[in-house]
Amino acid sequence: MKKTDGHSSDVPSNQIEAECNLDESRRNFMKSALVGSAALSVMTPWQMAEAQVAGRATNRTIRGVGVAPGVVQISSNENPLGASPRAIEAVLRHMGSSNRYYRSSALESAIANLHELDYEPPRRVPGQPRRIGPILMAAGSGQVLHSLARTYFENAGDEMVAAVPSYGSIERDWEEFGGVVHRVPLKDYRHDLTAMLAKVHRGTKMVSICNPNNPTGTIVPYHEVESFINEVPEQVLVVVDEAYVEFVGDQNYRTSISLAATRKNVMSIRTFSKIFGLAGVRVGYAIAHPDVNEKMSKYHYDNGISLYGKVAAEAALTDYSHQRNSRRLAIEMKAYFAEQFADMGLEYVPSESSFMMVNLKRDARPVGRALAERKISVADAERRWDMKGWMRVSVGTREESEAFVTALREILTTAL
Ligand SMILES: Cc1ncc(COP(=O)(O)O)c(C=O)c1O
């Protein structure tokens, strides 16, 4: 495997900045494909402009992408702009081939190209074992996390180390199988790698790092991750979940992929569910040493992505216009949330991700319920991460984010 330069988003900046030059026929095709979808608003452009200028959009006037009218779904860090249009187009184009098995490894090659990995499409030679490379495909990155716990947990009492609060998926499986999880509290809302290292010993099988972290949106700098990996014994697998990597704005941030490509005990995990807008399509992957992927293959079925998933993900990877717009929206909406939360006197955690944590400084449950009554769903941080008074809000479109803020302001001024 080749070493990558570890650039933060892996998307060439000249390409991400390049305009999306859809020709006229393609544009018309997309228009007709999207008619009837929820992408169109019921408001007239004038009403929309008025509401935006006044900053008083409410969810009654909203038609979010992929949800029923009036619903503001900002609970699961989905892409509010919808899927990459190029991905939708690719799926529609391939529907006629649904009766055929899709045998292309174009997506894997595109991923290898993106991360500058040496990759050879697998050739199936009868009687010979399948060659396993650095890329492990999955029906969503959640599937990799699940396979990791299955593979690395071997005996009752096996140990792993993770941060808390964090995404927590491997940890839940690990405990369910009978393993022990050392959960190390975040320090200033970010991973405390020194404290995590102190929990690593001979019996540790795995360490999980979520970078940027879900739910806090904080990052750990590359040099800290690298020194941590240098210190950890080689038999311990260090997993770095980078589901939100494309949203990071910090210039000093670097992905862990160069480490996964060169070390024997590092795995980086990516998803198409977030910036690419393909959460419902279920595509993710991991980069790791072939030996790690070989070990994973005992439990991990890597041929579970449908034809639609493969062609959608491949098209989305080079839809720089959609990536740029999604990233820009996230940056703008986080700035808007920060300004509004500060104005309301609420504490929040500055985020490098597509969501933000806010401390309501009161019982957040009734506030969540009052929002739900208005068809606005946010993540209940008390139930999910035991963070009393906190709520996690994903960025929405401008209208969705304003509807949330308008409703929150109303609710917070009312005795619940
Ligand atoms: C940090 C993190 N990892 C993994 C996932 C799973 O994503 P998916 O299975 O959709 O790829 C999520 C989903 O929200 C996430 O936040």
The ligand as a Tripos MOL2 file, in Angstrom:
@<TRIPOS>MOLECULE
LIG
   16    16     1     0     0
SMALL
NO_CHARGES

@<TRIPOS>ATOM
      1 C1        -19.3940    8.1910   13.9180 C.3       1 LIG1
      2 C2        -20.3040    7.3070   13.1160 C.ar      1 LIG1
      3 N1        -19.8300    6.1490   12.6630 N.ar      1 LIG1
      4 C3        -20.5810    5.3280   11.9400 C.ar      1 LIG1
      5 C4        -21.8920    5.6440   11.6430 C.ar      1 LIG1
      6 C5        -22.6980    4.6650   10.8600 C.3       1 LIG1
      7 O1        -22.9350    5.1750    9.5830 O.3       1 LIG1
      8 P1        -23.4070    4.2860    8.3770 P.3       1 LIG1
      9 O2        -23.6510    2.8960    8.8790 O.co2     1 LIG1
     10 O3        -24.6530    4.9260    7.8750 O.co2     1 LIG1
     11 O4        -22.2950    4.3240    7.3870 O.co2     1 LIG1
     12 C6        -22.4360    6.8490   12.0910 C.ar      1 LIG1
     13 C7        -23.8200    7.2030   11.8050 C.2       1 LIG1
     14 O5        -24.3790    8.1550   12.2570 O.2       1 LIG1
     15 C8        -21.6010    7.7130   12.8510 C.ar      1 LIG1
     16 O6        -22.0580    8.8700   13.3430 O.3       1 LIG1
@<TRIPOS>BOND
     1     1     2 1
     2     2     3 ar
     3     2    15 ar
     4     3     4 ar
     5     4     5 ar
     6     5     6 1
     7     5    12 ar
     8     6     7 1
     9     7     8 1
    10     8     9 2
    11     8    10 1
    12     8    11 1
    13    12    13 1
    14    12    15 ar
    15    13    14 2
    16    15    16 1
@<TRIPOS>SUBSTRUCTURE
     1 LIG1         1 GROUP 0 **** ****
